[in-house]
Amino acid sequence: MRKLSGFYVFFVLGAATLTVRAILDSSFRNSTLLYILVPFVISIALHLGIPVSEGDRPVQRYGRHLLYATIIFLGSSAILFEGFLCVLFFMPIYYLMVTIGFIFSWLADRGNDGGHAGAYAIPLAVVLLAAEGLAPPTTVPRHNEATWVETLPGSPARLQANMARPIVFDGARPWFLRVFPLPTRAQTGSLQAGDVHRLHFVYKKWFFTNYQEGDMAIRIAEVTPRRIRTEIVRNDSYLSHYMRIEGTEVRFDDVGGGRTRVSLTVKYERLLDPAWYFGPMERLAARQSARYLIDTIIAREGS
């Protein structure tokens, strides 16, 4: 039976922390090296030291494996002062790769008895997955758009007038957006081409403390009776670490009967790899943001 010493746990924790810190300080901070390869290697390293006895069932070994992997994950996050959003979005893919690492290690151990030599195809597949985004040929297109469409009461002119009113983010948010901090201050002007609106964000990385502040400047690029287009000219808010928001486009189509079909498109660049994990997540966030902006700003009541 292998014994897992406290020294070994701290060794893996220290090695993981230093590795993550080095990646975060490099041009690969948002890459698959961090989100795929590091958890897989941590999983194998833990497997080499986790206690094993003859009577252990795979589910028992897997439970201990996840326990120590969680200690490494939370310990390194605390040492690196990571915020709750980073931890929240890293956790699912971290556990996925740790699980794949456990399956590989378990099958490789059984291979000593004459079977499952094909287990070594798993690390090859992981390396191929980790190659995404490291070079142009392996990069999935990053520019994306997400659109939400609603048919609202009122003419295009009245709905555009709503957009020119002071912004208050007081509406109920879709479920996925609730984990993201709202702007704490909005500075808006007229709805004229060239006007710049500013949003101020405060991100409490540890829920109640460790503040990170930043601003987003939104320039009104085009205003016509049927379209309003904006461009992001500055963004150093916490959102800039996950996606580069390029701007929005709002279209107004009069459908008769005093109603208007409004479509709001958010244009953005995905900054995080892999695309199969962060792509759907960011698209959901952008689409729900478009819905929230329509419901809160364009469709609001009042004069």
QUIBEL-V412496 format. One record per residue. N is the residue number from 1. SS is DSSP state (hx for helix, st for strand, lp for the rest). PHI is phi in whole degrees, 0 to 359 (999 if undefined). D_CENTER is the distance of its C-alpha to the mean C-alpha in Angstrom with 2 decimals. Layout:
n=N ss=SS phi=PHI d_center=D_CENTER
n=N ss=SS phi=PHI d_center=D_CENTER
This chain:
n=1 ss=lp phi=999 d_center=40.36
n=2 ss=lp phi=282 d_center=37.80
n=3 ss=lp phi=251 d_center=37.16
n=4 ss=lp phi=266 d_center=33.89
n=5 ss=lp phi=275 d_center=34.92
n=6 ss=hx phi=300 d_center=33.10
n=7 ss=hx phi=299 d_center=33.50
n=8 ss=hx phi=295 d_center=31.62
n=9 ss=hx phi=300 d_center=28.64
n=10 ss=hx phi=293 d_center=28.59
n=11 ss=hx phi=296 d_center=29.06
n=12 ss=hx phi=296 d_center=25.99
n=13 ss=hx phi=300 d_center=23.99
n=14 ss=hx phi=296 d_center=25.40
n=15 ss=hx phi=296 d_center=24.87
n=16 ss=hx phi=295 d_center=21.22
n=17 ss=hx phi=296 d_center=20.68
n=18 ss=hx phi=296 d_center=22.62
n=19 ss=hx phi=295 d_center=20.88
n=20 ss=hx phi=297 d_center=17.35
n=21 ss=hx phi=299 d_center=18.88
n=22 ss=hx phi=297 d_center=20.52
n=23 ss=hx phi=292 d_center=17.44
n=24 ss=hx phi=296 d_center=15.54
n=25 ss=lp phi=271 d_center=18.75
n=26 ss=lp phi=248 d_center=18.99
n=27 ss=lp phi=284 d_center=17.79
n=28 ss=lp phi=258 d_center=15.81
n=29 ss=lp phi=297 d_center=13.31
n=30 ss=lp phi=252 d_center=10.29
n=31 ss=lp phi=264 d_center=12.40
n=32 ss=hx phi=292 d_center=13.28
n=33 ss=hx phi=301 d_center=15.89
n=34 ss=hx phi=282 d_center=13.58
n=35 ss=hx phi=270 d_center=11.51
n=36 ss=hx phi=241 d_center=14.57
n=37 ss=hx phi=289 d_center=17.79
n=38 ss=hx phi=299 d_center=17.69
n=39 ss=hx phi=300 d_center=17.15
n=40 ss=hx phi=296 d_center=19.79
n=41 ss=hx phi=292 d_center=22.22
n=42 ss=hx phi=302 d_center=21.79
n=43 ss=hx phi=299 d_center=22.66
n=44 ss=hx phi=294 d_center=25.76
n=45 ss=hx phi=299 d_center=26.82
n=46 ss=hx phi=292 d_center=26.74
n=47 ss=hx phi=300 d_center=28.67
n=48 ss=lp phi=292 d_center=31.40
n=49 ss=lp phi=240 d_center=32.07
n=50 ss=lp phi=288 d_center=31.37
n=51 ss=lp phi=302 d_center=34.76
n=52 ss=lp phi=226 d_center=36.16
n=53 ss=lp phi=234 d_center=39.37
n=54 ss=lp phi=299 d_center=41.39
n=55 ss=lp phi=273 d_center=40.85
n=56 ss=lp phi=292 d_center=37.08
n=57 ss=lp phi=272 d_center=35.42
n=58 ss=hx phi=305 d_center=32.17
n=59 ss=hx phi=293 d_center=30.36
n=60 ss=hx phi=290 d_center=31.70
n=61 ss=hx phi=297 d_center=30.62
n=62 ss=hx phi=294 d_center=27.12
n=63 ss=hx phi=299 d_center=26.97
n=64 ss=hx phi=295 d_center=28.07
n=65 ss=hx phi=299 d_center=25.68
n=66 ss=hx phi=295 d_center=22.65
n=67 ss=hx phi=299 d_center=24.30
n=68 ss=hx phi=292 d_center=24.67
n=69 ss=hx phi=296 d_center=21.21
n=70 ss=hx phi=293 d_center=19.85
n=71 ss=hx phi=300 d_center=22.23
n=72 ss=hx phi=297 d_center=21.00
n=73 ss=hx phi=296 d_center=17.30
n=74 ss=hx phi=290 d_center=18.08
n=75 ss=hx phi=296 d_center=20.83
n=76 ss=hx phi=292 d_center=19.00
n=77 ss=hx phi=297 d_center=16.15
n=78 ss=hx phi=292 d_center=19.06
n=79 ss=hx phi=297 d_center=20.96
n=80 ss=lp phi=271 d_center=18.19
n=81 ss=lp phi=59 d_center=17.56
n=82 ss=lp phi=287 d_center=13.82
n=83 ss=lp phi=277 d_center=12.48
n=84 ss=hx phi=293 d_center=11.69
n=85 ss=hx phi=293 d_center=8.04
n=86 ss=hx phi=298 d_center=7.65
n=87 ss=hx phi=297 d_center=10.12
n=88 ss=hx phi=298 d_center=8.84
n=89 ss=hx phi=276 d_center=5.68
n=90 ss=hx phi=281 d_center=8.05
n=91 ss=hx phi=303 d_center=10.95
n=92 ss=hx phi=300 d_center=11.17
n=93 ss=hx phi=288 d_center=11.13
n=94 ss=hx phi=298 d_center=13.24
n=95 ss=hx phi=293 d_center=15.73
n=96 ss=hx phi=298 d_center=15.87
n=97 ss=hx phi=289 d_center=16.90
n=98 ss=hx phi=298 d_center=19.16
n=99 ss=hx phi=295 d_center=20.78
n=100 ss=hx phi=297 d_center=21.42
n=101 ss=hx phi=297 d_center=22.90
n=102 ss=hx phi=295 d_center=25.09
n=103 ss=hx phi=300 d_center=26.32
n=104 ss=hx phi=299 d_center=27.26
n=105 ss=hx phi=297 d_center=29.06
n=106 ss=hx phi=294 d_center=30.84
n=107 ss=hx phi=293 d_center=32.03
n=108 ss=hx phi=294 d_center=33.10
n=109 ss=hx phi=297 d_center=35.14
n=110 ss=hx phi=292 d_center=36.82
n=111 ss=hx phi=296 d_center=37.61
n=112 ss=lp phi=296 d_center=40.07
n=113 ss=lp phi=265 d_center=42.16
n=114 ss=lp phi=105 d_center=42.36
n=115 ss=lp phi=222 d_center=39.40
n=116 ss=lp phi=60 d_center=35.81
n=117 ss=hx phi=293 d_center=36.17
n=118 ss=hx phi=293 d_center=33.67
n=119 ss=hx phi=301 d_center=30.95
n=120 ss=hx phi=286 d_center=30.64
n=121 ss=hx phi=286 d_center=29.05
n=122 ss=hx phi=295 d_center=25.83
n=123 ss=hx phi=298 d_center=25.16
n=124 ss=hx phi=297 d_center=26.09
n=125 ss=hx phi=296 d_center=23.46
n=126 ss=hx phi=296 d_center=20.82
n=127 ss=hx phi=298 d_center=22.02
n=128 ss=hx phi=295 d_center=21.80
n=129 ss=hx phi=297 d_center=18.19
n=130 ss=hx phi=287 d_center=17.48
n=131 ss=lp phi=280 d_center=19.31
n=132 ss=lp phi=299 d_center=16.74
n=133 ss=lp phi=81 d_center=15.89
n=134 ss=lp phi=280 d_center=18.49
n=135 ss=lp phi=211 d_center=21.08
n=136 ss=hx phi=307 d_center=21.54
n=137 ss=hx phi=295 d_center=23.16
n=138 ss=hx phi=255 d_center=20.26
n=139 ss=lp phi=262 d_center=17.51
n=140 ss=lp phi=284 d_center=16.16
n=141 ss=lp phi=313 d_center=16.50
n=142 ss=lp phi=263 d_center=13.65
n=143 ss=st phi=282 d_center=15.15
n=144 ss=st phi=219 d_center=14.35
n=145 ss=st phi=224 d_center=15.71
n=146 ss=st phi=224 d_center=15.18
n=147 ss=st phi=234 d_center=18.33
n=148 ss=st phi=235 d_center=19.70
n=149 ss=st phi=236 d_center=23.50
n=150 ss=st phi=219 d_center=25.90
n=151 ss=st phi=256 d_center=29.68
n=152 ss=st phi=243 d_center=30.77
n=153 ss=st phi=289 d_center=34.25
n=154 ss=lp phi=117 d_center=35.57
n=155 ss=lp phi=277 d_center=36.35
n=156 ss=hx phi=304 d_center=34.00
n=157 ss=hx phi=296 d_center=35.82
n=158 ss=hx phi=291 d_center=35.28
n=159 ss=hx phi=292 d_center=31.56
n=160 ss=hx phi=293 d_center=31.20
n=161 ss=hx phi=297 d_center=33.22
n=162 ss=hx phi=298 d_center=30.66
n=163 ss=hx phi=292 d_center=28.07
n=164 ss=hx phi=276 d_center=30.57
n=165 ss=lp phi=282 d_center=30.88
n=166 ss=lp phi=305 d_center=29.20
n=167 ss=lp phi=270 d_center=25.62
n=168 ss=lp phi=229 d_center=25.01
n=169 ss=lp phi=270 d_center=21.72
n=170 ss=lp phi=243 d_center=23.56
n=171 ss=lp phi=279 d_center=22.73
n=172 ss=lp phi=292 d_center=21.17
n=173 ss=lp phi=266 d_center=17.47
n=174 ss=lp phi=303 d_center=16.06
n=175 ss=hx phi=303 d_center=14.81
n=176 ss=hx phi=290 d_center=11.02
n=177 ss=hx phi=284 d_center=11.36
n=178 ss=hx phi=293 d_center=13.50
n=179 ss=hx phi=277 d_center=11.13
n=180 ss=lp phi=266 d_center=10.48
n=181 ss=lp phi=294 d_center=13.64
n=182 ss=lp phi=278 d_center=15.93
n=183 ss=st phi=301 d_center=18.02
n=184 ss=st phi=270 d_center=21.04
n=185 ss=st phi=207 d_center=23.31
n=186 ss=st phi=233 d_center=23.84
n=187 ss=st phi=247 d_center=26.59
n=188 ss=lp phi=237 d_center=27.71
n=189 ss=lp phi=235 d_center=30.88
n=190 ss=lp phi=281 d_center=32.55
n=191 ss=lp phi=263 d_center=31.05
n=192 ss=lp phi=242 d_center=32.79
n=193 ss=lp phi=303 d_center=31.72
n=194 ss=lp phi=97 d_center=30.93
n=195 ss=lp phi=292 d_center=30.03
n=196 ss=st phi=242 d_center=26.99
n=197 ss=st phi=257 d_center=24.99
n=198 ss=st phi=233 d_center=23.02
n=199 ss=st phi=242 d_center=20.36
n=200 ss=st phi=249 d_center=20.10
n=201 ss=st phi=245 d_center=17.14
n=202 ss=st phi=234 d_center=17.62
n=203 ss=st phi=253 d_center=14.84
n=204 ss=st phi=272 d_center=16.62
n=205 ss=lp phi=300 d_center=14.68
n=206 ss=lp phi=248 d_center=17.15
n=207 ss=lp phi=70 d_center=17.52
n=208 ss=lp phi=241 d_center=20.96
n=209 ss=lp phi=210 d_center=21.19
n=210 ss=lp phi=57 d_center=19.77
n=211 ss=st phi=283 d_center=19.15
n=212 ss=st phi=231 d_center=17.13
n=213 ss=st phi=250 d_center=18.47
n=214 ss=st phi=193 d_center=17.83
n=215 ss=st phi=230 d_center=18.94
n=216 ss=st phi=235 d_center=18.16
n=217 ss=st phi=253 d_center=21.34
n=218 ss=st phi=243 d_center=21.76
n=219 ss=st phi=263 d_center=24.94
n=220 ss=st phi=284 d_center=26.80
n=221 ss=st phi=273 d_center=27.56
n=222 ss=st phi=205 d_center=29.70
n=223 ss=st phi=226 d_center=31.44
n=224 ss=lp phi=227 d_center=33.70
n=225 ss=lp phi=301 d_center=35.01
n=226 ss=lp phi=243 d_center=32.61
n=227 ss=st phi=209 d_center=29.51
n=228 ss=st phi=231 d_center=27.53
n=229 ss=st phi=239 d_center=25.16
n=230 ss=st phi=238 d_center=23.09
n=231 ss=st phi=228 d_center=21.67
n=232 ss=st phi=273 d_center=19.35
n=233 ss=st phi=257 d_center=21.70
n=234 ss=st phi=203 d_center=19.92
n=235 ss=st phi=204 d_center=16.50
n=236 ss=lp phi=241 d_center=16.21
n=237 ss=lp phi=283 d_center=14.23
n=238 ss=hx phi=298 d_center=11.21
n=239 ss=hx phi=296 d_center=9.14
n=240 ss=hx phi=293 d_center=10.76
n=241 ss=hx phi=280 d_center=8.93
n=242 ss=lp phi=251 d_center=5.70
n=243 ss=st phi=206 d_center=7.96
n=244 ss=st phi=261 d_center=11.75
n=245 ss=st phi=283 d_center=13.14
n=246 ss=st phi=266 d_center=16.65
n=247 ss=st phi=156 d_center=18.33
n=248 ss=st phi=226 d_center=19.49
n=249 ss=st phi=222 d_center=22.57
n=250 ss=st phi=246 d_center=24.46
n=251 ss=st phi=245 d_center=27.42
n=252 ss=st phi=237 d_center=30.30
n=253 ss=st phi=237 d_center=32.72
n=254 ss=st phi=290 d_center=35.79
n=255 ss=st phi=256 d_center=36.49
n=256 ss=st phi=87 d_center=39.69
n=257 ss=lp phi=68 d_center=40.82
n=258 ss=lp phi=72 d_center=39.16
n=259 ss=st phi=234 d_center=35.64
n=260 ss=st phi=227 d_center=32.94
n=261 ss=st phi=272 d_center=30.10
n=262 ss=st phi=248 d_center=27.07
n=263 ss=st phi=239 d_center=24.13
n=264 ss=st phi=241 d_center=21.20
n=265 ss=st phi=248 d_center=19.02
n=266 ss=st phi=258 d_center=15.89
n=267 ss=st phi=254 d_center=15.84
n=268 ss=st phi=207 d_center=12.96
n=269 ss=st phi=243 d_center=12.18
n=270 ss=st phi=287 d_center=9.17
n=271 ss=lp phi=257 d_center=9.07
n=272 ss=lp phi=256 d_center=7.31
n=273 ss=lp phi=244 d_center=9.67
n=274 ss=lp phi=274 d_center=10.70
n=275 ss=hx phi=293 d_center=10.65
n=276 ss=hx phi=293 d_center=11.83
n=277 ss=hx phi=260 d_center=8.82
n=278 ss=hx phi=278 d_center=5.77
n=279 ss=hx phi=302 d_center=8.48
n=280 ss=hx phi=299 d_center=9.39
n=281 ss=hx phi=295 d_center=6.22
n=282 ss=hx phi=290 d_center=6.03
n=283 ss=hx phi=295 d_center=9.76
n=284 ss=hx phi=298 d_center=10.08
n=285 ss=hx phi=297 d_center=8.61
n=286 ss=hx phi=293 d_center=10.92
n=287 ss=hx phi=292 d_center=13.71
n=288 ss=hx phi=291 d_center=13.81
n=289 ss=hx phi=295 d_center=13.85
n=290 ss=hx phi=298 d_center=16.75
n=291 ss=hx phi=297 d_center=18.43
n=292 ss=hx phi=295 d_center=18.21
n=293 ss=hx phi=294 d_center=19.69
n=294 ss=hx phi=296 d_center=22.45
n=295 ss=hx phi=292 d_center=23.37
n=296 ss=hx phi=270 d_center=23.29
n=297 ss=hx phi=252 d_center=24.72
n=298 ss=hx phi=276 d_center=26.54
n=299 ss=lp phi=268 d_center=27.95
n=300 ss=lp phi=292 d_center=28.99
n=301 ss=lp phi=276 d_center=32.64
n=302 ss=lp phi=108 d_center=35.15
n=303 ss=lp phi=252 d_center=36.89
